[in-house]
């Protein structure tokens, strides 16, 4: 089973030589809150060889998805089920 070390080796920072001043001034993303950012997590146990169990301590799938609809499509494809249980989210609306 592959796993990451608790501390990754450091690397020297590289200077950005391609970004323009206008690109740096224009924000690429935005700050958000959990209430305005839908995240759904599939917490089903693995039943597919497509996504192997990452750890014995975390036998579930734990795939992050942007909507309830995306979770259900993922489950149908990767878990061969329409089970709507074991979804972790703070978004009560689907």
N, C-alpha and C positions, 0 to 999 in steps of 0.2 A: 504494500500500500504506500503510495507516494504521499508525502506531506511536506509542508514548508517548514523551514527552521523557525524558531521563535524570534530570532534576529536575522534579518537579511543583510548581506554584505553591503557596505556603503560604497558609493561611487562619487567621484568628483562631479560637481554641477557643470553643465555645458552652457555657454553663452548662446542666447538666441540671436542668430545673425540674419534671420529671414523676416521677422515680424516688422511691420512698419509702425510708426508712431500712431497713426489713425487706428490700426488694428488693436493696439494696446489700449487706447482710450475708449474704444467701443466694447462694452461688455459682451461676452459670448454667452453667458448664462444668466440666471437670476437666483436671488435668495428665495427660499420657499419655507413653508412650515409643513409639519406632518399632516395637518388638516387639509392642506391644498395639494398634497402629493399622494396620489393613490399608489399604494404598494400592496400587493397580494402575494402571500408566500404559500406555496404548496407544501403541506406538511405530511403528505402520505408517505408510507414506507415504500421503498423501491420494489417494483415488480417487473422491471424491465432491465435488460442487459445494456440498454443504450446509455444509462446514467448509473454507473456503479456506486455502491455505498461508499461514502467518503470516509466515514469513521464509525467504529462500533458504538461510540458514545452518541453519535448523531445518525441513526439509521434512516432518517427521513430524507425526502427529496430536497426540501428547502430552496426550491427555485423561486426567484423573484420575478413577478409579472406585473404589468401595469393595470390590469383590469380583471374583474371576475370572469368576463368572457374569455380572456386570454388563459386564465387558470383552467377553465373547463376544456378549452381546446388542447392545452398541454396534457391534461389528464387523459383525455380521450386518446391522444396519440402515444404518449409515453407510458401511461399506466393502464390503458385499455379499460377505463371506468368512467362513469358519469357521476360518481360519488361527490356530493357537495359538502362533505364534512372535512374537518381538519384543514381549514384555510385560516392562516394567520393574517390579520389585517386590522388597522384602526379605522378603516373606512366602512361605516355601517351601510352606506348605500352602494348598491351593486351597479 
